[in-house]
Amino acid sequence: MSKGYRTRRMAIDYQTPLVTNVKNAKILIEAIARHYDLEISKVDYQDFSVVPAAPLILRKPKDSPTIRELLANSPFRNKHIVSVSQFSRNELHLLFTVAQEMRLGVEREGCLDVLKGRVLCLMFFEPSTRTSSSFDTAMKRLGGQTVLISEAHSSTQKGESLEDTIRTLDQYGDAIVLRHPSDESANIAAKFSDRPIINAGNGSREHPTQAFLDLFTIREELGTVNGLTITFTGDLRYGRTVHSLCELLKHYNVTIQLVSPASLALPDKVRETLKSRSQLGVVSTNLTPEIIAKTDVLYCTRVQKERFEDPQLYERVKNSLVVDNATLKHAKQNMIVMHPLPRNAEIAREVDDDPRAAYFRQMKYGMFVRMALLALVMTPVEEGKRRFSFV
């Protein structure tokens, strides 16, 4: 008789509710914690001796911090966000707690007035759909305004340097979101800006906010990050989303599997770091049924044509790893498929209808995370002390 069977049998015999889904259990526990004092007292148990009737003691529930209190004590206020290495485990927890509050606020009323009167400048030197529109929407749902500048219509076409562009935007907005093809761009911008710089992707090095939303997605979809096996596939050499997420995963007990063409393998420095943390699992050039069977999170990435100097090399590897329904036949029923998007052919369109395909839900989670980050960075001290309202 298995332990699982005995547990279910006892739940029936003793008429005890049994929650077997980790995600549902997480939601239930958070709901209980929000409204009840979970400290154990003498009225919570008995020792089966003669127990006199105990008076009913009603404890006042401990209130969870409000969003006002969370933002008032933000450790990120007016800080540059250029790398995931800035964040501790507790700070990630704060970010995700605020993101959950943002999600509830948007679902109930649509908008908050947290950043009313504030202006966010968005400067993108590379094409973007999700990151730019996500930041734009996040700021407007927080009650603020945005100024969106694309490189094609900026003075960089006239030879203006990044430093001067940043100095210019510094005069107009309260924070700047920057995407740039140079690995050093975020650090350069932070050096010349008095306003907070939020890195939206610097070359092939990092993409911090994508890594934050990826972690939030895993938590929301699977209930936890600890104990999972995460498999990265595709372009691991130039994939800045992979690099950032690998760094954040140092805070969790996970196993990481790597699957990519040999020419697009994860950089040695990142791989050795994973190995030193005892997180590195299988490394392969093929997405085998055995690798899929162990996977809880399948994180696919696009082979990035724009990073290749040799077009022939790109053509040789662009469709070398494709996830389709046949691939997922070997996968767990409760695993998820993620992708930072855009995609080309690495995930077949037929996978979109599979409930394990989380990449479109992933985008929405990203808006809540970016709302939380903007609020934590841009809320003024005096604003953090007053009660925010929905509008």
C-alpha positions as CSV (number, residue, x, y, z in Angstrom):
1,M,0.0,0.0,0.0
2,S,1.6,3.3,-1.0
3,K,1.9,6.3,1.3
4,G,-0.1,8.4,-1.2
5,Y,-3.0,5.9,-1.0
6,R,-3.0,5.8,2.8
7,T,-3.0,9.6,2.9
8,R,-6.0,9.8,0.5
9,R,-7.8,7.0,2.4
10,M,-7.3,8.7,5.8
11,A,-8.5,12.0,4.3
12,I,-11.8,10.2,3.4
13,D,-12.1,8.3,6.6
14,Y,-11.5,11.3,8.8
15,Q,-13.4,13.7,6.5
16,T,-10.4,16.0,6.2
17,P,-10.0,18.2,3.1
18,L,-6.9,17.2,1.1
19,V,-5.2,19.6,-1.3
20,T,-3.0,17.7,-3.7
21,N,-2.2,20.5,-6.2
22,V,0.9,22.5,-5.1
23,K,-0.3,25.7,-6.8
24,N,-3.7,25.5,-5.1
25,A,-2.1,24.7,-1.8
26,K,0.1,27.8,-2.1
27,I,-3.0,30.0,-2.8
28,L,-4.8,28.5,0.1
29,I,-1.9,29.0,2.5
30,E,-1.4,32.6,1.4
31,A,-5.1,33.3,1.8
32,I,-5.1,31.9,5.3
33,A,-1.9,33.7,6.3
34,R,-3.4,37.0,5.1
35,H,-6.5,36.7,7.4
36,Y,-5.5,34.6,10.4
37,D,-2.9,34.5,13.1
38,L,-1.1,31.2,12.6
39,E,0.7,31.1,15.9
40,I,0.0,27.9,17.9
41,S,-1.7,28.3,21.3
42,K,-3.1,26.0,23.9
43,V,-6.5,26.2,22.3
44,D,-5.1,24.7,19.1
45,Y,-4.4,21.2,20.5
46,Q,-5.1,18.7,23.3
47,D,-3.0,16.0,24.9
48,F,-5.9,13.5,25.6
49,S,-5.7,13.9,29.4
50,V,-8.5,15.4,31.3
51,V,-8.7,18.9,29.8
52,P,-10.9,21.5,31.5
53,A,-13.0,23.7,29.3
54,A,-10.8,26.4,28.0
55,P,-12.2,29.9,27.6
56,L,-12.5,31.0,24.0
57,I,-9.6,33.3,23.1
58,L,-10.0,35.4,20.0
59,R,-6.7,36.7,18.7
60,K,-6.6,39.8,16.6
61,P,-5.3,38.7,13.2
62,K,-1.9,40.1,12.3
63,D,-2.3,42.3,9.3
64,S,-0.1,41.7,6.3
65,P,1.8,44.8,5.2
66,T,-0.3,47.0,2.9
67,I,1.0,48.1,-0.5
68,R,1.4,51.5,1.0
69,E,3.7,50.1,3.7
70,L,5.6,48.0,1.2
71,L,6.3,50.9,-1.1
72,A,7.1,53.3,1.8
73,N,10.0,51.0,2.8
74,S,11.2,50.2,-0.6
75,P,15.0,49.4,-0.8
76,F,14.9,50.2,-4.5
77,R,13.7,53.8,-4.4
78,N,15.6,55.9,-6.9
79,K,18.1,53.1,-7.4
80,H,19.4,52.0,-10.8
81,I,18.3,48.4,-11.8
82,V,21.1,47.2,-14.1
83,S,21.7,43.6,-13.0
84,V,19.9,40.7,-11.3
85,S,23.0,40.4,-9.0
86,Q,21.7,43.4,-7.1
87,F,18.8,41.4,-5.7
88,S,18.8,39.2,-2.6
89,R,16.3,36.4,-1.9
90,N,14.3,38.7,0.4
91,E,14.3,41.5,-2.1
92,L,12.9,39.1,-4.8
93,H,10.2,38.1,-2.3
94,L,9.3,41.7,-1.8
95,L,9.1,42.3,-5.6
96,F,6.9,39.3,-6.0
97,T,4.7,40.2,-3.1
98,V,4.1,43.7,-4.6
99,A,3.5,42.1,-8.0
100,Q,0.8,39.9,-6.6
101,E,-0.9,43.0,-5.1
102,M,-0.6,44.7,-8.5
103,R,-2.3,41.7,-10.1
104,L,-5.2,41.9,-7.6
105,G,-5.5,45.7,-8.2
106,V,-5.6,45.4,-12.0
107,E,-8.1,42.5,-11.9
108,R,-10.4,44.4,-9.5
109,E,-10.3,48.0,-10.8
110,G,-7.8,48.3,-13.8
111,C,-5.6,51.1,-12.6
112,L,-3.8,52.5,-9.5
113,D,-2.7,56.0,-8.8
114,V,0.6,55.0,-7.3
115,L,2.7,56.9,-9.8
116,K,0.3,59.7,-10.7
117,G,2.2,62.7,-12.0
118,R,5.4,60.7,-12.7
119,V,6.9,60.3,-16.2
120,L,8.8,57.3,-17.5
121,C,11.1,57.6,-20.5
122,L,11.5,54.5,-22.7
123,M,14.6,54.5,-25.0
124,F,14.9,51.4,-27.2
125,F,18.0,51.0,-29.5
126,E,16.8,47.5,-30.5
127,P,13.4,46.3,-31.7
128,S,10.9,45.4,-29.0
129,T,7.3,44.4,-28.7
130,R,6.7,42.9,-25.3
131,T,9.3,44.7,-23.2
132,S,8.4,48.2,-24.5
133,S,4.7,47.8,-24.5
134,S,4.8,46.0,-21.1
135,F,6.7,48.9,-19.5
136,D,4.4,51.4,-21.3
137,T,1.2,49.7,-20.0
138,A,2.6,49.1,-16.6
139,M,3.4,52.8,-16.1
140,K,0.0,53.8,-17.3
141,R,-1.8,51.3,-15.1
142,L,0.1,52.9,-12.2
143,G,-1.4,56.3,-13.1
144,G,1.8,57.7,-14.7
145,Q,2.8,58.8,-18.2
146,T,5.4,57.6,-20.7
147,V,7.6,59.1,-23.3
148,L,8.6,56.5,-25.9
149,I,11.6,57.1,-28.1
150,S,12.9,54.7,-30.8
151,E,16.4,54.9,-32.1
152,A,15.2,55.3,-35.6
153,H,13.6,58.7,-34.7
154,S,16.2,59.9,-32.3
155,S,19.2,62.1,-32.7
156,T,21.5,59.1,-32.6
157,Q,20.8,59.1,-36.3
158,K,22.7,62.4,-36.3
159,G,25.6,60.9,-34.4
160,E,24.5,61.7,-30.8
161,S,26.3,59.6,-28.2
162,L,24.5,57.4,-25.7
163,E,25.8,59.6,-22.9
164,D,24.2,62.7,-24.4
165,T,20.9,60.9,-25.1
166,I,20.8,59.8,-21.4
167,R,21.6,63.3,-20.2
168,T,18.8,64.6,-22.4
169,L,16.1,62.2,-21.1
170,D,17.3,62.8,-17.6
171,Q,15.9,66.4,-17.9
172,Y,12.4,65.2,-18.8
173,G,11.5,62.0,-16.9
174,D,11.6,60.5,-13.4
175,A,13.2,57.3,-14.6
176,I,14.6,55.8,-17.9
177,V,14.1,52.3,-19.3
178,L,16.9,51.5,-21.7
179,R,17.6,48.7,-24.2
180,H,20.8,48.8,-26.2
181,P,23.0,46.4,-28.2
182,S,26.1,47.2,-26.2
183,D,27.0,45.0,-23.2
184,E,28.3,48.1,-21.3
185,S,25.3,50.3,-22.1
186,A,23.4,49.9,-18.8
187,N,26.5,50.8,-16.8
188,I,27.3,53.8,-19.0
189,A,23.8,55.1,-18.7
190,A,23.8,54.7,-14.9
191,K,27.0,56.7,-14.8
192,F,25.6,59.7,-16.6
193,S,22.0,59.7,-15.3
194,D,20.8,61.3,-12.1
195,R,17.5,59.4,-12.6
196,P,17.0,55.7,-12.1
197,I,18.1,53.6,-15.1
198,I,16.2,50.3,-15.6
199,N,18.0,47.9,-17.8
200,A,15.7,46.4,-20.5
201,G,18.4,44.4,-22.1
202,N,22.1,45.2,-22.7
203,G,23.6,43.3,-25.6
204,S,23.9,39.6,-24.9
205,R,24.7,40.1,-21.2
206,E,21.5,40.6,-19.2
207,H,17.8,41.2,-19.2
208,P,16.9,41.6,-15.5
209,T,13.2,42.3,-15.8
210,Q,12.7,39.3,-18.0
211,A,14.4,37.1,-15.4
212,F,12.2,38.6,-12.7
213,L,9.0,37.8,-14.6
214,D,10.3,34.4,-15.5
215,L,10.7,33.5,-11.8
216,F,7.3,35.0,-11.0
217,T,5.7,32.9,-13.8
218,I,7.3,29.7,-12.4
219,R,6.0,30.6,-8.9
220,E,2.5,31.4,-10.1
221,E,2.2,28.4,-12.4
222,L,3.9,25.7,-10.3
223,G,3.6,27.1,-6.8
224,T,7.3,27.0,-6.0
225,V,10.8,27.2,-7.6
226,N,12.6,25.0,-5.2
227,G,13.0,21.4,-6.1
228,L,12.4,21.9,-9.9
229,T,14.4,20.8,-12.9
230,I,14.7,23.6,-15.4
231,T,15.8,22.9,-19.0
232,F,17.1,25.7,-21.1
233,T,17.1,25.1,-24.9
234,G,18.1,27.1,-28.0
235,D,20.5,30.0,-28.1
236,L,22.2,29.8,-24.7
237,R,25.3,31.7,-25.9
238,Y,23.7,35.0,-26.8
239,G,20.5,34.5,-24.8
240,R,20.6,37.3,-22.2
241,T,17.4,36.1,-20.6
242,V,19.0,32.7,-19.9
243,H,22.1,34.4,-18.4
244,S,20.0,36.6,-16.0
245,L,17.7,33.7,-15.0
246,C,20.7,31.4,-14.3
247,E,22.1,34.1,-12.0
248,L,18.8,34.5,-10.1
249,L,18.4,30.8,-9.6
250,K,21.4,30.8,-7.2
251,H,18.7,31.6,-4.6
252,Y,16.9,28.3,-5.1
253,N,17.4,24.6,-4.9
254,V,17.1,23.6,-8.6
255,T,18.7,21.4,-11.2
256,I,19.5,23.0,-14.5
257,Q,19.7,21.1,-17.8
258,L,21.3,22.7,-20.9
259,V,20.4,21.8,-24.5
260,S,21.8,23.7,-27.4
261,P,23.8,23.4,-30.6
262,A,27.5,23.2,-29.7
263,S,28.1,26.7,-31.3
264,L,25.4,28.2,-29.1
265,A,26.4,26.6,-25.8
266,L,26.1,28.5,-22.5
267,P,29.2,30.7,-21.9
268,D,31.9,28.8,-19.9
269,K,31.8,31.3,-17.1
270,V,28.1,30.9,-16.5
271,R,28.3,27.1,-16.8
272,E,31.1,26.9,-14.3
273,T,29.1,29.0,-11.9
274,L,26.2,26.5,-12.2
275,K,28.6,23.7,-11.6
276,S,30.1,25.3,-8.5
277,R,26.6,25.7,-7.1
278,S,25.9,22.0,-7.8
279,Q,23.0,23.0,-10.0
280,L,24.2,21.7,-13.3
281,G,22.6,18.6,-14.6
282,V,22.6,17.2,-18.1
283,V,24.3,19.1,-20.9
284,S,23.4,17.9,-24.4
285,T,23.0,19.0,-28.0
286,N,19.8,17.0,-28.4
287,L,16.5,17.4,-26.6
288,T,16.0,13.7,-25.7
289,P,12.9,12.0,-24.2
290,E,14.9,11.4,-21.1
291,I,15.7,15.1,-20.6
292,I,12.1,16.0,-21.3
293,A,10.8,13.4,-18.8
294,K,12.7,15.0,-16.0
295,T,11.8,18.6,-16.9
296,D,9.5,20.8,-14.8
297,V,10.1,24.0,-16.7
298,L,11.1,23.9,-20.4
299,Y,12.6,27.3,-21.2
300,C,12.9,27.7,-25.0
301,T,14.8,30.5,-26.7
302,R,15.1,31.9,-30.2
303,V,18.2,31.5,-32.2
304,Q,19.0,35.2,-32.7
305,K,19.9,36.0,-36.3
306,E,21.0,39.5,-35.3
307,R,23.8,38.2,-33.2
308,F,25.4,36.2,-36.0
309,E,28.2,37.6,-38.1
310,D,28.1,34.6,-40.4
311,P,24.6,34.1,-42.0
312,Q,25.5,30.5,-43.1
313,L,26.1,29.5,-39.5
314,Y,22.7,30.9,-38.5
315,E,21.0,28.9,-41.3
316,R,22.7,25.7,-40.1
317,V,21.5,26.0,-36.5
318,K,18.2,28.0,-36.6
319,N,15.8,25.1,-36.6
320,S,18.0,22.5,-34.9
321,L,15.8,22.3,-31.8
322,V,12.1,22.3,-32.2
323,V,9.5,21.6,-29.5
324,D,6.2,20.1,-30.8
325,N,3.4,17.8,-29.6
326,A,5.6,14.8,-30.2
327,T,8.2,16.2,-27.9
328,L,5.7,16.9,-25.2
329,K,4.4,13.3,-25.2
330,H,7.3,12.4,-23.0
331,A,6.8,15.4,-20.6
332,K,5.1,15.6,-17.2
333,Q,1.4,16.6,-17.1
334,N,2.2,19.4,-14.7
335,M,5.2,20.9,-16.3
336,I,5.2,24.2,-18.2
337,V,6.8,25.5,-21.5
338,M,8.1,29.0,-21.3
339,H,9.6,31.4,-23.9
340,P,10.7,35.0,-23.6
341,L,9.4,35.6,-27.2
342,P,9.5,36.4,-30.0
343,R,9.6,32.9,-31.4
344,N,10.4,31.6,-34.9
345,A,10.1,27.8,-35.4
346,E,11.5,26.6,-32.1
347,I,8.0,26.0,-30.7
348,A,5.5,24.6,-33.2
349,R,2.2,26.5,-33.3
350,E,0.4,23.2,-32.4
351,V,1.8,23.6,-28.9
352,D,-0.1,26.8,-28.3
353,D,-3.3,24.8,-27.4
354,D,-1.5,22.6,-24.8
355,P,-2.4,23.9,-21.3
356,R,1.3,23.4,-20.4
357,A,2.2,26.2,-22.8
358,A,2.7,29.2,-20.4
359,Y,4.4,31.7,-22.7
360,F,1.4,33.8,-23.4
361,R,0.4,33.9,-19.7
362,Q,4.1,34.7,-19.0
363,M,3.6,38.0,-20.8
364,K,0.8,39.1,-18.5
365,Y,2.8,38.1,-15.4
366,G,5.5,40.4,-16.8
367,M,3.2,43.4,-16.7
368,F,2.5,42.9,-13.0
369,V,6.2,42.4,-12.2
370,R,7.2,45.6,-14.1
371,M,4.4,47.5,-12.3
372,A,5.8,46.3,-9.0
373,L,9.4,47.3,-10.0
374,L,8.4,50.7,-11.3
375,A,6.4,51.4,-8.1
376,L,9.3,50.3,-5.9
377,V,11.8,52.4,-7.8
378,M,9.7,55.5,-8.6
379,T,7.4,56.1,-5.7
380,P,8.5,59.3,-3.9
381,V,9.0,59.2,-0.2
382,E,6.1,61.5,0.5
383,E,3.9,59.4,-1.8
384,G,4.9,56.2,-0.1
385,K,3.4,57.6,3.2
386,R,-0.1,58.1,1.9
387,R,-2.8,55.6,1.0
388,F,-3.0,54.8,-2.7
389,S,-6.4,54.4,-4.3
390,F,-7.8,52.7,-7.3
391,V,-9.0,55.0,-10.1
